[in-house]
Amino acid sequence: MKISTLPMKSSFSIKSPAPRKVPGLVCSKFADRQATLPLISPHRMMISFSSCALPSDRRDVMTIINEKSNRMPGVSHDVDASLITINGEAYPEDVTAAFDPIIESLSGILGQPDSPPTEIRFELQYFNSGSSRKILEIIRLIASAPVGHRIAWVADPEDDEMIDHGNRFARAVPDLEFTVIEEEM
């Protein structure tokens, strides 16, 4: 079986009382063992392992960077499609505690010089001003990556405010391929 390494940092370690199996992920050090996805909280999930890999012929595995909740968007990474999707609403009580793990994970994925160009698709229905600052931080992280990633900002055609937010974020990073898409959500 051909194995390719996932482009992510392995510098963090999380203890969890209830690890879950991740279909298709195996650890290259122990090829007979499956990697686990530990539950951090009911709202957030992170992968915690080192030197783990994904079989290159596997086409249906989505890595969950952040579990969607009523106050935080879901963030998922489809390795094969080179697509990161951020969808939902963002208005956590502690913006830094909620967004910093996401930013750290995205930095590890997008900051690799050998990572493929990835589309980051924002499908947000609402976010507060604190979340807006963190979203801009994510967008600037994408713009500063060594590989030419691109952003698709998806907004409902009826949601003028979300379309305006997308256009403002696009102006903040003029060198980044940034498309505002009006699409039924």
VENVEN-V257587 format. One record per residue. RES is the residue in one small letter. PSI is psi in degrees with one decimal (none if undefined). Layout:
res=RES psi=PSI
res=RES psi=PSI
This chain:
res=m psi=131.8
res=k psi=133.2
res=i psi=134.4
res=s psi=141.3
res=t psi=138.6
res=l psi=137.4
res=p psi=81.1
res=m psi=155.5
res=k psi=150.7
res=s psi=31.4
res=s psi=-1.7
res=f psi=153.3
res=s psi=130.1
res=i psi=130.8
res=k psi=139.3
res=s psi=138.1
res=p psi=-17.4
res=a psi=74.0
res=p psi=150.6
res=r psi=148.7
res=k psi=141.9
res=v psi=111.3
res=p psi=131.2
res=g psi=-13.4
res=l psi=131.9
res=v psi=152.9
res=c psi=127.9
res=s psi=-24.5
res=k psi=-33.1
res=f psi=80.5
res=a psi=-20.5
res=d psi=-5.2
res=r psi=145.5
res=q psi=142.9
res=a psi=157.9
res=t psi=155.9
res=l psi=104.2
res=p psi=145.4
res=l psi=118.7
res=i psi=-49.0
res=s psi=171.4
res=p psi=-16.5
res=h psi=-19.9
res=r psi=140.2
res=m psi=142.8
res=m psi=149.8
res=i psi=134.1
res=s psi=95.4
res=f psi=166.1
res=s psi=150.8
res=s psi=38.1
res=c psi=157.1
res=a psi=167.3
res=l psi=128.3
res=p psi=132.1
res=s psi=-17.8
res=d psi=-1.2
res=r psi=125.7
res=r psi=-1.8
res=d psi=23.7
res=v psi=128.9
res=m psi=126.0
res=t psi=126.0
res=i psi=117.5
res=i psi=-38.0
res=n psi=126.9
res=e psi=133.1
res=k psi=137.2
res=s psi=-176.4
res=n psi=-15.4
res=r psi=-6.8
res=m psi=142.7
res=p psi=155.3
res=g psi=141.9
res=v psi=121.2
res=s psi=153.2
res=h psi=114.8
res=d psi=102.2
res=v psi=-46.8
res=d psi=-34.8
res=a psi=-2.7
res=s psi=53.7
res=l psi=129.5
res=i psi=127.7
res=t psi=131.1
res=i psi=110.3
res=n psi=145.9
res=g psi=-148.2
res=e psi=153.6
res=a psi=103.6
res=y psi=58.4
res=p psi=157.4
res=e psi=-44.7
res=d psi=95.0
res=v psi=-43.0
res=t psi=-48.7
res=a psi=-32.5
res=a psi=-41.2
res=f psi=-28.1
res=d psi=-40.8
res=p psi=-34.8
res=i psi=-46.1
res=i psi=-41.2
res=e psi=-43.6
res=s psi=-45.1
res=l psi=-36.7
res=s psi=-41.5
res=g psi=-35.8
res=i psi=-48.9
res=l psi=-18.6
res=g psi=-2.7
res=q psi=127.0
res=p psi=-22.8
res=d psi=9.2
res=s psi=147.2
res=p psi=154.6
res=p psi=130.2
res=t psi=142.9
res=e psi=128.5
res=i psi=117.2
res=r psi=111.9
res=f psi=121.3
res=e psi=66.9
res=l psi=137.7
res=q psi=-27.4
res=y psi=146.2
res=f psi=151.4
res=n psi=178.2
res=s psi=-36.3
res=g psi=-41.4
res=s psi=-33.3
res=s psi=-41.9
res=r psi=-39.8
res=k psi=-35.2
res=i psi=-42.3
res=l psi=-38.0
res=e psi=-41.8
res=i psi=-43.9
res=i psi=-41.3
res=r psi=-34.5
res=l psi=-44.5
res=i psi=-43.1
res=a psi=-30.1
res=s psi=-2.1
res=a psi=150.3
res=p psi=-14.0
res=v psi=147.9
res=g psi=83.0
res=h psi=169.8
res=r psi=156.2
res=i psi=136.5
res=a psi=114.2
res=w psi=109.0
res=v psi=127.3
res=a psi=146.8
res=d psi=137.8
res=p psi=-24.1
res=e psi=-11.3
res=d psi=81.4
res=d psi=-36.2
res=e psi=-44.4
res=m psi=-34.6
res=i psi=-43.6
res=d psi=-41.7
res=h psi=-46.3
res=g psi=-43.5
res=n psi=-38.1
res=r psi=-43.5
res=f psi=-39.0
res=a psi=-40.1
res=r psi=-25.7
res=a psi=-20.7
res=v psi=72.4
res=p psi=-21.5
res=d psi=-2.3
res=l psi=139.1
res=e psi=111.1
res=f psi=115.8
res=t psi=130.1
res=v psi=121.2
res=i psi=126.3
res=e psi=115.7
res=e psi=139.4
res=e psi=132.8
res=m psi=none
